[in-house]
């Protein structure tokens, strides 16, 4: 073979191999198999049961599920003496059959509350009973099935004060601590998390949360981990802030859950998006996030959960009324560059 022919052959092989590498990013192999920690998704139960494509993708790609709404107080506790477990039970069964870790979200929140709680007229003792019964009935019911609970969600304001809520108003500032105690009494094997947004970029809020939880722990109350929701965007926060938060929180030996990850590509609600370019930036940021998470000690890596997986089902476009594509899959369940980049990085 002539020398020039050999060079041409090498070049052809080089470029076709590179091309093959790109083409080989498909989702035939599960994403979770790439990771040494759990990779989860929030699941919208109506879609899970209504769409085969949705369910197949969820079942195949993730090994930890959080119900997006079905374990919230308004879903599970629709009336004073009535708990509604049928839908959540069927999901728990699907998790057990599919070998998925089930993460319970959430026992207490200022939002997703049934009206009857907001309107409840009771004295101090009755409020305490209601609070305890709410937590313990739910946690006992799912004992052995829910691996971990977000016991309290979003209880702090940005300035580090406690957020106004019915629980704060009726039970006082110790309600968070009480909630963890009651949850632990109901299922001593469940891991118990505090979950919030903004902890990754707001040191004031982070310090307040840490000092409340550390204080509880110093008095023997079990709190296993902290969930950082991480609804982030291409423009904010900076990865260095996220790194700093992860290091600071893990230094206190909490398990760390990146609990509701999505990456908005259009936080300023612009038109004529250059999706190809933005998807690439989204993939790069997701990779940095994963690398930051991988720095944590293995036994503190509870896992990374995405808040959904297909752009068509994300809460962001509806909630903010804008075009956005914050998740791993397109609306028709094709893996995006972010998915492909995670395959390389996890
Ligand atoms: O199911 C009803 C449906 O029957 C009705 O027709 C429709 C009309 O509005 O509402 C449907 O319920 C909506 C539900 O999502 C299911 O789509 C609720 O109105 C809506 O408030 C609810 O929003 C959820 C929100 O939490 C409030 O609970 C979002 O899906 C969910 O993604 C969002 O998740 C929160 C986390 O729990 C905590 N962190 C922030 C995160 C994003 O806001």
Boltz pocket constraint, residues with backbone or C-beta under 6 A from the ligand:
constraints:
  - pocket:
      binder: B
      contacts: [[A, 68], [A, 69], [A, 72], [A, 111], [A, 112], [A, 153], [A, 229], [A, 260], [A, 315]]
      max_distance: 6.0
